[in-house]
Amino acid sequence: MPSKAENLRPSEPAPQPPEGRTLQGQLPGAPPAQRAGSPPDAPGSESPALACSTPATPSGEDPPARAAPIAPRPPARPRLERALSLDDKGWRRRRFRGSQEDLEARNGTSPSRGSVQSEGPGAPAHSCSPPCLSTSLQEIPKSRGVLSSERGSPSSGGNPLSGVASSSPNLPHRDAAVAGSSPRLPSLLPPRPPPALSLDIASDSLRTANKVDSDLADYKLRAQPLLVRAHSSLGPGRPRSPLACDDCSLRSAKSSFSLLAPIRSKDVRSRSYLEGSLLASGALLGADELARYFPDRNVALFVATWNMQGQKELPPSLDEFLLPAEADYAQDLYVIGVQEGCSDRREWETRLQETLGPHYVLLSSAAHGVLYMSLFIRRDLIWFCSEVECSTVTTRIVSQIKTKGALGISFTFFGTSFLFITSHFTCDGKVAERLLDYTRTVQALVLPRNVPDTNPYRSSAADVTTRFDEVFWFGDFNFRLSGGRTVVDALLCQGLVVDVPALLQHDQLIREMRKGSIFKGFQEPDIHFLPSYKFDIGKDTYDSTSKQRTPSYTDRVLYRSRHKGDICPVSYSSCPGIKTSDHRPVYGLFRVKVRPGRDNIPLAAGKFDRELYLLGIKRRISKEIQRQQALQSQNSSTICSVS
């Protein structure tokens, strides 16, 4: 049996590496460690780092002698691992990308997060399916660098699976393994800010997501599917929308939400002794609900009066009357009182509904002889109105049809009570008879009935106007300008601009209000229009008949409030364009302060005249179609055909 010394072959010296040249990952003077039984490296399979640093061994020389033999071991069996499998642990560590990262990855502006650093130019090219999509078992034998590091010795062999190992984020870099340093995971790329946007950017999707160009042709089409509700009801176990994680997208999406604010569950579970009061947060008529619709707590109000003189013919258009040119926006509540109204009251209300359009509904209407009153309100405010109550007073019976008297309608809006009175005082006779009509009206109107008084301590049983917060009294009061027709005509014909203050010095109503004999506590906006009575029908001239009635301010709108400053007049004028009667309509625009209320009042429950609503809308549509057809026929008739 030969000895160990004979097997060492001392006659063949081991080749030494050139001076100054050592293998990477090997200490100077230390023999390279090699596992026995490991398969020799195939030609061309060495890593690029070893190929350039290890000198070629002469073909006729044996490998260097070893100090101690190594017991042979069977080759390592390939280890079956799931390459980046979607197991439970990895699924829990998943991360959803934001909308900006999705857009960057789609457009190729930056790599996605979690990817390893790109290989250098000398890395071998290889084709590999994305690791996140691979769920099959693959044979991944451990590289020599990894195996030698587990045994505590540096590795000297190449890595046959360097291309595959470098694409996995769980394996160290090939260079670090070869150099013998501690293995390091590839650092993730830091999140990059979104690219600078300009008007000439090429990415349409990025422009739409960042909402920088609203003039884009398909802006609305692209932006609409991206809008999601920020307050998602998904639990913590469900993935949130990528847009819900993006602050920039959320700010841009909030503008498309409805006015309905989300209700938190803890607010629904909470209990409070204030429920039903004006201080409660969930009260229907409380402060929070009032602030949603009226942040400044001011309601826009339109009040008008018109003596129609019993004419059957109605004006072709009521736009000048209900929608005056000086008002940029329509009002929240329209109250129209008519004296000596037309014979067809339903036709009059239909014309009002047709003019106001589908945004308004008839909350209530009442009649007393030829006295009509109609209340139109915005349809989204009917839920905050109490039951509407009405009362009438007859001061003088002229005939079975014509009646002098008053008609009152009252209701509560949120926590503010309103009273509207339209009257037609005595025309023939002295001022004393008109003062008597006023006294009878304030004493005989029985309001309110079922709706509680908002402030009973300041109410009086002898005066109905003291039992409400806001009172508007309008109608044909028949107070004239004293001095006769000659004096009034002289003031009207002085020049291009009529001296209205000089005319008002002869007004009987202003004189009696200063005495305190009528309309106690009431005010009137400043008058800047001509007398509304008496005109020749269809003309702008005052009475040219033999009676020669004196032009006067018979049609007025007055107001009174429990709290000083609650009613602010905005405009007070007449409608000179409506000439179907000897009276001109007079209207006033007001801003009225509204206070929160309690939920203990009987509500109207959203009731309105639906039949009138549908009839007015149909009439509105049919007239628009007729107008367009007439315009089309007019345009076609002006075209000349040349043969």
ROKOLBA-647937 format. One record per residue (C-alpha): residue in one letter; x, y, z. Coordinates in steps of 0.05 Angstrom, whole numbers, plus 5000, padded with zeros to 4 digits. Example, Ala and Ser with C-alpha at 12.3 -4.5 7.8 and 13.67 -1.06 7.14 Angstrom:
// ROKOLBA-647937
A524649105156 S527349795143 
***
This chain:
// ROKOLBA-647937
M500050005000 P503350644980 S504351175031 K501651865032 A508452155015 E508651774950 N501952054928 L504252764936 R508952734876 P514353204901 S517853194834 E512453634803 P512354314835 A505754684839 P505055284795 Q505055964830 P500956544809 P504457144781 E506957674828 G501858184848 R496157754820 T491457394869 L484657104861 Q478957534883 G476157304949 Q482656924968 L487657145020 P494957184999 G498656545015 A492456135030 P490855534986 P484255554952 A479055104984 Q475054654939 R469654184956 A471153464939 G466453154891 S463953794862 P463453774787 P468854134749 D467054794717 A464854724646 P468655114595 G465755794584 S461455754647 E466056164691 S463756834715 P466657434679 A470357654742 L474056994750 A475556934676 C479257584675 S483057504741 T485156754741 P491056564695 A490255964649 T493255314675 P498154964628 S495254344596 G500753874618 E500954054692 D497153754749 P493454154801 P497454364863 A498453884921 R494053934981 A496253915053 A490653465077 P485853025039 I478453175039 A473552615049 P469352524987 R462052724991 P456452604944 P454753194901 A449553674929 R442653514906 P438854074875 R434354434924 L427154544905 E424855244922 R418955664901 A421956244863 L418656864892 S412256484906 L406156854929 D405956514997 D402256795057 K408257175084 G409857495018 W402457665006 R402158025073 R408258435054 R405258644988 R404959384971 F400159714923 R403060244878 G400160934875 S397261244813 Q403561644799 E407861004801 D402960644756 L403261204705 E410961234708 A411560474699 R406560504641 N410161064606 G417060804621 T419361424658 S422161044718 P422760324741 S417760044791 R419360014864 G422259364891 S426359204829 V433759074834 Q438959534804 S440259424732 E446059004711 G452459304683 P454159294610 G458258664619 A452658254649 P450557664607 A444057724571 H438657234591 S431257164584 C427157064645 S419757134660 P417857644713 P418957354782 C412457614809 L408657204758 S412356544770 T408956054816 S412055394792 L417454994828 Q424355114798 E430954774812 I435655294841 P442154974865 K446055404913 S451855764883 R458855624906 G459456304937 V453356174980 L455455464998 S462555675017 S459856255060 E455655755099 R461855335113 G465755955133 S470855935075 P471156405015 S468856164948 S473556064890 G468855774838 G464556104787 N457056174791 P453555784737 L446856114752 S449356814758 G444257084709 V438456774746 A441056954814 S442057674797 S434857764778 S432357554847 P431958074902 N433157544955 L440257364930 P446557794938 H450158114880 R454957674842 D460658164851 A459858174926 A459857414930 V466057354888 A469857894925 G468757544991 S465358135025 S458958065066 P452957955022 R448558565012 L441558614985 P440559094928 S438159764951 L431259974928 L430760574883 P428161184922 P421361444902 R421961954848 P417562574845 P412662624787 P415862904724 A415163634709 L408763764670 S408264254613 L403164424561 D406764044506 I407563394546 A406762774503 S403262324554 D395762444551 S394261984609 L399162344654 R396163014635 T389162764653 A391262444718 N394563074743 K388863514717 V393364034687 D389964114620 S382464174622 D382364354548 L384263644528 A379063354481 D377862724522 Y379263044590 K372562874621 L372462184591 R379262004621 A378262344687 Q371462054704 P373461324715 L379161534761 L374561874812 V373361454874 R370561644941 A376061824990 H372261555050 S372260835029 S368160335069 L373059775055 G375959455117 P383459415133 G383858715104 R381658935034 P386259294987 R384760024977 S384360354910 P391060614884 L387761294875 A385561304948 C392961274968 D394861864926 D394062544959 C394762914893 S389262504860 L384762564921 R385063314920 S383163314847 A377462824857 K374063194915 S371263714868 S366763204835 F363462944898 S356263114915 L354063594969 L352163015013 A357662945065 P359462245088 I356662045156 R361461705204 S359161085239 K361161345308 D356661955298 V350761485284 R352361065346 S352961665392 R347061875435 S345562585458 Y340062905500 L340163485449 E336963065395 G331063425364 S333364115388 L336464675348 L343264525380 A343463795357 S348063625300 G343163145268 A336863565273 L332963655209 L331964405222 G338264495264 A344264945254 D348464435216 E342964315164 L341765055157 A349165185147 R349464675091 Y344265045049 F345365755074 P352365865102 D350766605113 R343766445138 N340566915088 V334766715042 A333367074977 L326067284974 F321767564918 V315267924937 A310768224884 T303868534878 W299668664817 N292568914805 M290668554741 Q284068944733 G280468294719 Q283468244649 K282867564617 E288867674572 L295567534605 P302167814583 P305867394531 S311867354577 L312767434652 D320367434651 E320868174665 F316268084724 L319167464758 L326267494731 P328268224731 A334568434695 E337968724757 A338068034791 D343767584769 Y340866984804 A333866724816 Q330966764886 D329766214936 L322466384949 Y317366734905 V310967034935 I306167354885 G299767714907 V294367904857 Q288368364864 E282568344816 G285667724786 C283867394720 S277866934717 D282166314704 R286366264767 R289265594746 E291865884681 W295266444720 E298865944765 T300765524705 R304066134673 L307866264737 Q310365544739 E312165564666 T316366194676 L320065954738 G321565274708 P322964594738 H327264854795 Y321165124832 V314764814858 L308265114883 L308565044958 S301665344970 S296465784938 A290166104965 A284566554940 H279367014970 G274667244916 V279267564865 L285067604914 Y290367084895 M296866894929 S301966384905 L308166134940 F313565814897 I319865534930 R325965174906 R324364444904 D330264234946 L327864685004 I320964405013 W323363925067 F324764495115 C317864825111 S312364725162 E305064645144 V302465245107 E296465585139 C291966125109 S286566605133 T282067125100 V278567765119 T272968125083 T272768865094 R267669075042 I263268674994 V262869014927 S259468434891 Q259467684893 I265967674854 K269668314872 T271468344945 K275668834985 G279468495040 A285868125057 L288867435049 G294367175095 I298966575088 S303866355142 F309065805151 T315665675186 F322165575148 F327465245191 G326565645256 T323866295226 S316466425219 F313766815158 L307167175147 F305067435078 I298967875072 T296068155007 S290568675013 H285969094970 F283669705010 T277770144995 C278770564933 D272971044938 G272371465000 K277071795048 V283571585081 A279771405145 E276370815111 R283070535089 L285670595160 L279570205183 D280969655132 Y287969585162 T285369535233 R280268995214 T285568595179 V290668565236 Q285168365285 A281267865243 L286867445213 V287266805254 L294366575247 P297966135265 R293465555281 N297464905289 V304565145278 P307365395345 D309466115353 T317066185352 N316866745405 P310166755443 Y312767255494 R313067805442 S306267655410 S299768035417 A292767755408 A290368405379 D295468445323 V297167855278 T303568175253 T306668105322 R306067355322 F311267235268 D318667355259 E318267645188 V312067975159 F310968235088 W304768625072 F303568804999 G297768974954 D293569534926 F292869994986 N289670544944 F293371114979 R293971694929 L298272294916 S294772914943 G294773574907 G290873384845 R292573184774 T295473854755 V300673864810 V302773144797 D303273244722 A307673854733 L312573434774 L312472864723 C313973324664 Q319573744695 G325173424655 L328272784632 V329172534704 V322972534748 D323772824817 V321172224855 P322472514925 A318273114907 L312572654887 L313072264952 Q311972894992 H304772854970 D303972104986 Q298371955034 L301271295059 I307971585079 R304372135116 E299971645155 M305771185172 R309571765201 K303571915245 G303471195269 S296171085249 I297570505201 F302669965190 K305870045258 G312969775258 F313169695183 Q318269965134 E318570075059 P324570065014 D326470704979 I322170854918 H325771024854 F320370864802 L314571244773 P307471184801 S304470504784 Y297270764774 K293570954730 F295670794659 D291970724594 I291869984577 G297269814528 K300570504533 D305570874576 T301071484586 Y297171614650 D289571654650 S287172034590 T279671914601 S274772424625 K275872224698 Q283172444695 R285172034756 T291472264791 P297671824782 S299271504849 Y303570974884 T297670524901 D301569864897 R306569774953 V310869254989 L312169355064 Y315968915114 R316768835188 S321568415230 R321968215303 H329468275302 K332568905276 G336568815212 D333768125194 I330668385130 C335168745080 P331869045017 V335968934954 S331469224900 Y324669564895 S321769724827 S316069644778 C315169304711 P313669834658 G313769304603 I307368954626 K301569384600 T295568924602 S292669284662 D291970004687 H296769814743 R304069644735 P306669054775 V311169244834 Y316268764864 G321668764917 L327868334926 F329968194998 R335167825038 V332167525101 K336067225158 V333866525178 R335166185245 P335565445262 G329265115289 R326864515328 D324063875302 N317563935341 I313664315288 P308863985239 L312463945172 A309463975102 A313163325086 G315263565018 K308263664991 F307264094930 D302464154871 R305363614826 E299863674774 L301364404764 Y308864254762 L308063754705 L303264204667 G307964804671 I313964384647 K310064114588 R307764814570 R314965054575 I317564504529 S312064584477 K313265334472 E320765224463 I319464734407 Q314865234373 R319965784380 Q325465354349 Q320965154292 A319065874278 L326366074279 Q328165504232 S322665694183 Q324766414185 N331966234169 S329865774112 S325466314081 T331266804077 I335466314035 C335066463961 S335865883913 V339566033849 S337665583790 
***
